[in-house]
Structure formats: C-alpha cells, structure tokens
Amino acid sequence: MSEPQTAQSFPALILAGGLSRRMGRDKTVVNLAGKPMIAHVVDRLRPQVSSLAVNAPPGALPEIGIPVLPDTVPGHAGPLAGVLAGLIHARESMPEASHLLTVPADTPFLPVDLTAKMTANIEPGRIVVATSLGRIHPVVALWPISLADDLEEWLGDPDNRKLQSFITGYPSVTVDFPPVETASGPLDPFFNVNTPDDLARAEQILKERRP
C-alpha cells in the first residue's frame, strides 16, 4: 500500500514566462532586497513542496538551482502552456504525485501555509484555486496531473488561452487566504510585482521585516 500524500509530497512549478510589459524589463530577475525576485518565490515555496521547477524560455533566467521547463506549445501561449509543461514533467518524473502546484514568479510574499491549505481541499479530478481579498488567482492553483492530455488538446486551439476558461470546464474549489498585517497596512499574500512602483513597495515591506 502506498503512503498517503502529505503537503510536502507535491511538486510545484513557478510560472516565469510572462512578457513583463508594465515593468519594462524581466521582472522575475529584477533586484529585490539583494537578490532576483524569483529567488524570493523559491525561498517561500521550497520548504513546502517535494520538488520545484520553473517554466521559462531556455536561457532566460540566471542559475537558481532548479530545473527550467520551456513551453511545449509553440509561440507565446500564456500561463496555461506553462501549466502544461509542468504537468507533463510531473507525470514523467513523479508518477506517485496526484497534483501539481503552480505559482507566478512575481509573488515574493507567498503564504508559508500555501501548500498545506491547498492540498487539504484535494479531491480526484478537482482543481484547487487560491483567492484573497475577494479576488481569484487562477495562476495559484493545484492541478490534477491527470488533466495533462485534456489541457494539451485544449491548447491545440489558438483561441484557448485563458486560465479561467479552462478551469470552468472541470470541478474546482477556491481556498481563501487572509491579508497579512505589515507596518504599512494589510498586504495581499499574492501581491504581485508588475510595475516599478510595485517593486518599490515590495522593497519597503522587506525592509520593515528585517531585524
């Protein structure tokens, strides 16, 4: 009999294939408190999962010590293409895993209990999606690895690119995460750094947290 999965027995994928138009440069590698922003995401997520990879084009990121998975769909097909690359990789490398956790590369304040709360809501074939402050975050989701073939077929149509459109075709549940109190006010745990102003705010929050 196989051992039951724990929160730490799930693989995770950081989605870093965005175009960063509002930042004006690749936001995943901008300097935040002395290291690339994606390194903060890695630090928050690594203790919570069994394995970690990043979806990005070949050569786009500095060496951060985790596998880089390029899209398997040609062209820039958006975050769903990254999800597909992660599902295929997880199916081949971790056949015992039932789900894959995905997060974006621009969320340096991910909850430390993200995986535990998400995996507590697993049911076969159900997608688990994070919410906070009344907003749904379809990029922060727990995906059944069994959906890989369905997603690959879905992405065969170039009009099928929206995360939420794919999710609505399957059973799903949302898990809400409360804001985090900081010296400058409540912080959305999925605060994402899209602009130079966002980057300045993230830098300030990290300064406030330093001893």
C-alpha positions in Angstrom: 0.0 0.0 0.0 1.4 3.4 -1.0 1.9 6.1 1.7 -0.7 8.9 1.8 0.5 12.2 0.3 1.4 15.0 2.7 1.6 18.7 1.8 5.3 18.3 1.2 4.9 15.5 -1.3 3.6 17.6 -4.1 5.7 19.1 -6.9 5.4 22.8 -7.7 6.1 25.0 -10.7 6.9 28.7 -10.8 5.5 30.3 -13.9 8.0 32.8 -15.3 7.2 33.0 -19.0 5.4 36.4 -18.9 6.5 39.4 -21.1 6.8 41.9 -18.2 5.5 44.8 -20.3 4.5 47.0 -17.4 7.9 46.6 -15.7 9.8 47.3 -18.9 12.3 44.5 -18.2 12.1 40.9 -17.0 10.5 41.3 -13.6 11.4 37.8 -12.4 15.1 38.7 -12.2 14.9 42.4 -11.0 16.8 43.0 -7.9 14.7 42.8 -4.8 16.5 43.1 -1.4 19.8 42.0 -2.9 18.6 39.0 -5.0 16.4 38.3 -8.0 12.7 38.4 -7.3 12.2 34.8 -8.3 14.7 33.8 -5.6 12.2 35.1 -3.0 9.5 32.9 -4.5 11.8 29.9 -4.4 12.7 30.6 -0.8 9.0 30.8 0.2 7.9 27.7 -1.7 10.8 25.2 -1.5 10.1 24.1 2.1 6.5 23.4 1.3 6.9 21.0 -1.7 8.7 17.9 -2.7 10.3 19.3 -5.9 10.4 22.6 -7.6 10.8 23.7 -11.2 10.4 26.9 -13.2 8.6 27.5 -16.5 10.7 29.9 -18.7 12.3 30.1 -22.1 15.7 28.5 -22.3 18.5 30.9 -21.1 16.0 33.4 -19.8 17.0 33.0 -16.1 20.2 33.0 -14.1 21.1 29.8 -12.4 18.8 29.4 -9.4 19.3 25.7 -8.7 16.0 24.3 -10.0 15.1 22.7 -13.4 13.9 25.1 -16.1 10.9 23.8 -18.2 10.2 25.5 -21.5 6.8 25.6 -23.0 5.8 22.5 -25.1 3.3 24.6 -27.1 4.9 26.8 -29.8 4.5 30.6 -29.7 3.7 32.5 -26.5 0.6 30.6 -25.4 0.4 32.2 -21.9 0.4 30.7 -18.5 -1.6 27.6 -19.5 1.3 26.5 -21.7 3.5 26.7 -18.6 1.0 24.6 -16.6 1.0 22.0 -19.3 4.8 21.8 -19.3 4.7 21.3 -15.6 2.0 18.6 -15.7 3.9 16.7 -18.3 7.2 16.9 -16.3 5.4 15.9 -13.1 3.7 12.9 -14.8 7.1 11.7 -16.1 9.2 12.4 -13.1 6.8 11.9 -10.1 4.3 9.2 -11.1 3.2 8.9 -7.5 2.0 12.6 -7.3 -1.6 13.4 -8.0 -1.4 17.2 -8.4 0.9 20.0 -9.3 1.0 23.4 -7.6 1.6 26.4 -9.7 2.5 30.0 -8.6 3.7 33.1 -10.5 7.3 34.3 -10.4 6.3 37.8 -9.3 4.7 37.0 -5.9 7.5 37.3 -3.3 5.2 37.1 -0.2 3.5 33.7 -0.8 1.9 32.2 2.3 4.0 29.8 4.2 1.0 27.6 4.6 0.0 27.7 0.9 0.6 24.1 0.1 -1.0 22.8 3.3 -4.2 24.8 2.8 -4.5 24.0 -0.8 -3.8 20.2 -0.5 -6.4 20.0 2.3 -9.0 20.6 -0.4 -8.0 17.9 -2.9 -10.5 15.6 -4.4 -9.9 13.4 -7.5 -10.1 15.5 -10.7 -10.7 18.8 -8.9 -8.7 21.9 -9.5 -8.0 24.0 -6.3 -7.6 27.7 -6.8 -6.4 30.4 -4.4 -8.4 33.6 -3.5 -7.7 36.6 -1.4 -9.4 39.9 -0.7 -12.3 38.9 -3.0 -10.1 38.1 -6.0 -9.5 34.7 -7.6 -5.9 33.9 -8.5 -6.1 31.2 -11.2 -2.3 31.1 -11.6 -2.0 30.0 -7.9 -3.6 26.6 -8.3 -3.3 22.9 -7.6 -3.8 21.0 -10.9 -4.7 17.3 -11.2 -1.9 15.8 -13.2 -4.5 13.6 -14.9 -5.6 16.8 -16.8 -2.4 17.0 -18.9 -3.8 15.3 -22.0 -7.0 17.4 -21.8 -5.0 20.6 -21.5 -2.8 19.7 -24.4 -5.8 19.2 -26.6 -7.4 22.4 -25.3 -4.3 24.4 -26.2 -4.3 23.0 -29.7 -6.9 25.7 -30.5 -5.1 29.1 -30.6 -8.3 30.7 -29.2 -8.0 28.7 -26.0 -5.6 30.7 -23.8 -7.5 31.8 -20.7 -6.8 30.0 -17.4 -10.3 30.7 -16.1 -12.0 29.4 -19.2 -10.2 26.1 -18.9 -10.9 25.8 -15.2 -14.6 26.3 -15.6 -14.8 23.1 -17.6 -13.8 21.0 -14.6 -14.7 20.6 -10.9 -13.0 23.3 -8.9 -12.9 24.8 -5.4 -11.4 28.0 -4.1 -9.4 28.4 -0.9 -9.2 31.9 0.7 -6.1 33.4 2.2 -6.3 36.4 4.6 -4.2 39.5 4.2 -1.0 39.8 6.2 -0.6 42.7 8.5 2.5 44.8 7.9 3.8 48.1 9.2 2.4 49.8 6.1 -1.0 48.1 6.3 -2.7 44.9 5.2 -0.8 43.0 2.4 -2.4 40.7 -0.1 -0.3 37.4 0.3 -0.5 37.2 -3.5 0.7 40.8 -4.1 2.4 40.6 -7.5 5.1 43.0 -8.6 4.1 44.3 -12.0 5.5 47.8 -12.1 8.4 49.8 -10.7 6.1 51.2 -8.0 5.1 47.7 -7.0 8.8 46.8 -6.8 9.4 49.8 -4.5 6.6 48.7 -2.2 7.9 45.2 -2.0 11.4 46.5 -1.2 9.8 48.6 1.6 7.9 45.7 3.1 11.0 43.6 3.2 12.9 46.4 4.9 10.2 46.6 7.6 10.6 42.8 8.2 14.3 42.8 8.6 15.5 42.6 12.3 
